[in-house]
């Protein structure tokens, strides 16, 4: 993982959206991805993330519950 760029966490259950956002943002950010809120929460416990971009409607744990 390149730590010279800010770490960004993308959370979305749509793989196409995750891939698109990663492609658009990876020049300025180191990007990690999660497919639901529970996975994103685990990644937040493991990494010092500077920015989280989350979908609202996801399985297992939605974006609102993740933010709480």
SULLINLIN-V547549 format. One record per backbone hydrogen bond with DSSP energy under -1.0 kcal/mol. NH is the residue of the N-H (numbers start at 1). CO is the residue of the C=O. If there is no record, write none. Layout:
nh:NH co:CO
nh:NH co:CO
//
This chain:
nh:8 co:30
nh:9 co:51
nh:10 co:32
nh:11 co:53
nh:12 co:34
nh:18 co:14
nh:19 co:15
nh:20 co:16
nh:21 co:17
nh:22 co:18
nh:23 co:19
nh:24 co:20
nh:25 co:21
nh:26 co:22
nh:28 co:25
nh:29 co:25
nh:30 co:6
nh:32 co:8
nh:34 co:10
nh:37 co:61
nh:40 co:36
nh:41 co:37
nh:42 co:38
nh:43 co:39
nh:44 co:40
nh:45 co:41
nh:46 co:42
nh:47 co:43
nh:49 co:47
nh:50 co:7
nh:51 co:7
nh:53 co:9
nh:55 co:11
nh:61 co:59
nh:63 co:56
nh:66 co:62
nh:67 co:63
nh:68 co:64
//
